[in-house]
Amino acid sequence: MPELNRDTIVPFLASIFERRGGEEYLGEPVTMAQHMLQGATFAEQQGLREEIIVAALLHDIGHFTSEFGTYSPDDTEDKYHEEAGAEVLADFFPSLITDCVRYHVAAKRYLCATRPSYFDRLSAASIHSLNLQGGPMSDAEVASIEANPNLPEIIQVRYLDEAGKEPDMQTPDFAHFAPMVQRVVDRHLESTQ
């Protein structure tokens, strides 16, 4: 991975969408880029704040940065893409966004444990990955994630994640969101100086 800084992180993310976005999304009827762009588009259409739109846009970026590669429907082990994505973003984005990336898998497990009807929303591919990721959370895991102050936003991004699987939906491309991504990076880095 190249050396990243404030001026190169957004072009780096754009290059991932350009180079790898056309890959299959875990057996779903959309590509990886379509999935992430749909989540961000739904968030933008709902008038959500920029941090949530960017979190939805980047929640699965770890599929491209994980040393274990992307999922396939034949996988028998978890690839921990959520950790890989959060790690790439950690130096440039606020904890709200990195938490949404790091815990969007945990949010699926949480919702399946605390709102059993959520399971009915899951596609076959999402159920397969849920099983690889540990299934619904235990009571101890539920208590742990409920201590995270960003849980409402994490769940919000999880719902955007589930929504982003529409094969015929038209969305803007990454370039539409790039200025917003840069604003979020700039605000975060300025607030930490």
HURA-V7593 format. One record per residue. N is the residue number from 0. D_CENTER is the distance of its C-alpha to the mean C-alpha in whole Angstrom. Layout:
[[N	D_CENTER] [N	D_CENTER]]
//
This chain:
[[0	20] [1	21] [2	22] [3	20] [4	21] [5	21] [6	22] [7	20] [8	17] [9	16] [10	18] [11	17] [12	13] [13	15] [14	17] [15	14] [16	13] [17	17] [18	18] [19	15] [20	14] [21	17] [22	16] [23	16] [24	13] [25	14] [26	17] [27	15] [28	17] [29	15] [30	14] [31	11] [32	11] [33	13] [34	10] [35	7] [36	11] [37	11] [38	9] [39	10] [40	13] [41	14] [42	13] [43	15] [44	18] [45	18] [46	18] [47	16] [48	16] [49	14] [50	12] [51	10] [52	10] [53	9] [54	6] [55	5] [56	7] [57	5] [58	1] [59	4] [60	7] [61	8] [62	9] [63	12] [64	13] [65	13] [66	17] [67	17] [68	15] [69	13] [70	14] [71	17] [72	19] [73	21] [74	20] [75	21] [76	19] [77	16] [78	14] [79	12] [80	9] [81	7] [82	11] [83	11] [84	8] [85	9] [86	13] [87	12] [88	11] [89	14] [90	17] [91	16] [92	13] [93	14] [94	14] [95	12] [96	9] [97	9] [98	10] [99	7] [100	5] [101	8] [102	9] [103	6] [104	9] [105	11] [106	11] [107	12] [108	15] [109	16] [110	16] [111	18] [112	20] [113	21] [114	21] [115	22] [116	22] [117	18] [118	19] [119	20] [120	17] [121	16] [122	17] [123	19] [124	16] [125	14] [126	17] [127	17] [128	14] [129	15] [130	18] [131	17] [132	15] [133	18] [134	18] [135	19] [136	19] [137	23] [138	24] [139	24] [140	20] [141	20] [142	22] [143	20] [144	17] [145	19] [146	20] [147	17] [148	18] [149	14] [150	14] [151	15] [152	12] [153	10] [154	11] [155	11] [156	7] [157	8] [158	11] [159	9] [160	7] [161	10] [162	12] [163	11] [164	13] [165	16] [166	18] [167	21] [168	19] [169	19] [170	17] [171	17] [172	16] [173	15] [174	18] [175	18] [176	15] [177	16] [178	19] [179	16] [180	14] [181	17] [182	19] [183	16] [184	17] [185	20] [186	20] [187	19] [188	21] [189	24] [190	24] [191	24] [192	27]]
//
